[in-house]
Amino acid sequence: MADGTAEEEIDVTIPPSGEGCLECEQSGGWWVHLRRCAACGHIGCCDTSPGQHSTAHYTETGHALIRSFEPGEAWYFDFGTQEMFASGPDLAPPESRPESQSVPGPADRVPANWRELIH
């Protein structure tokens, strides 16, 4: 993010789209970890999750920068360059999913054999 190009894709004023993966919530799915689009606030699930909705959001929109939406994590990842950054600008709150939310989650939708279903 040092060159400024990626920072142009960050909107620190937009709140996250919700507390969980937008597509998983709509379909009744579940996720392992959550990622937040730095451009539009879309919350998607990580590539370990069955839906891989964060990557799908990048593919559909071209929004390359994501930030972890996990408590205590502030790293960014750039899909375009495949670079990870330890930190970056603070985004509009909340900065993570609720700490009370299970991992994987949400608890009531995670199948007993979830480890067999992850990537």
C-alpha atoms as one frame of an Amber mdcrd trajectory, in Angstrom:
protein
   0.000   0.000   0.000   3.046   2.226   0.025   2.643   3.338  -3.589  -0.744
   4.962  -2.967  -2.522   2.986  -5.682  -4.080   0.491  -3.297  -4.970   3.186
  -0.779  -7.228   4.753  -3.394  -9.380   1.625  -3.041  -9.947   2.178   0.690
 -13.034   4.010   1.923 -12.699   4.486   5.678 -16.235   5.905   5.958 -18.244
   2.861   4.835 -19.398   0.489   7.597 -19.319  -3.289   7.125 -22.274  -4.950
   5.395 -23.096  -6.942   8.541 -21.682  -9.197  11.240 -21.271 -12.222   8.984
 -20.664 -13.207   5.379 -23.338 -11.495   3.303 -23.867 -14.400   0.886 -23.731
 -17.091   3.590 -26.330 -15.169   5.602 -28.589 -14.980   2.540 -28.193 -18.670
   1.703 -28.131 -20.135   5.218 -24.452 -21.078   4.861 -21.566 -20.866   7.314
 -17.980 -19.627   7.356 -14.612 -20.178   8.974 -13.211 -16.622   9.024 -14.485
 -13.288   7.752 -12.923 -10.689   5.460 -14.018  -7.094   4.819 -13.764  -5.287
   1.493 -11.883  -2.033   2.087 -13.657  -0.352  -0.835 -17.319  -1.067  -0.093
 -17.584  -2.795   3.300 -18.776  -6.148   1.902 -18.222  -8.941   4.423 -17.307
 -12.241   2.810 -15.963 -15.547   4.036 -12.326 -16.617   3.652 -10.949 -19.109
   1.149 -10.947 -21.852   3.782 -14.727 -21.492   3.998 -16.933 -23.530   1.641
 -18.339 -20.431  -0.094 -15.113 -18.454  -0.563 -17.260 -15.340  -0.942 -14.514
 -12.780  -0.304 -12.595 -13.993  -3.363 -15.846 -14.154  -5.346 -16.536 -10.518
  -4.418 -13.100  -9.526  -5.720 -13.684 -11.464  -8.946 -17.078  -9.831  -9.484
 -16.181  -6.256  -8.512 -12.422  -5.856  -8.882 -12.243  -4.568  -5.294  -8.779
  -5.926  -4.517  -8.177  -4.898  -0.911  -9.616  -6.808   2.013  -9.033  -6.541
   5.726  -9.501  -9.245   8.293 -12.854  -8.982  10.071 -11.640 -11.088  12.974
 -11.205  -9.639  16.484  -7.667  -8.444  17.169  -6.552  -8.628  13.520  -5.798
  -5.529  11.436  -3.983  -7.005   8.407  -4.859  -6.257   4.795  -4.491  -8.434
   1.696  -4.354  -7.258  -1.914  -5.886  -9.814  -4.295  -4.365  -8.007  -7.286
  -0.745  -8.245  -6.135  -1.147 -11.158  -3.693   0.583  -8.997  -1.062  -0.229
  -8.978   2.627   0.166  -5.907   4.829   0.442  -6.088   8.617  -1.670  -2.973
   9.028  -3.337  -0.107   7.243  -5.961   2.573   7.791  -8.637   2.045  10.422
 -12.020   1.438   8.833 -15.446   2.583  10.025 -16.647   0.601  13.033 -17.176
  -2.104  13.862 -13.714  -3.342  12.939 -14.516  -7.030  13.501 -17.267  -9.551
  13.948 -18.626  -9.791  17.503 -16.239 -11.672  19.790 -19.211 -13.714  20.987
 -19.696 -15.144  17.466 -18.328 -18.668  17.134 -15.511 -19.735  14.812 -16.558
 -21.297  12.564 -19.913 -19.634  12.625 -22.647 -19.033  13.095 -22.761 -21.877
  15.601 -26.303 -22.991  14.748 -25.420 -23.541  11.060 -22.000 -25.194  11.302
 -22.284 -28.895  10.428 -20.725 -31.492  12.739 -18.365 -32.581   9.939 -17.237
 -29.018   9.099 -13.549 -29.955   9.056 -14.226 -32.273   6.114 -15.889 -29.450
   4.174 -13.218 -26.732   4.356 -10.658 -25.892   1.684
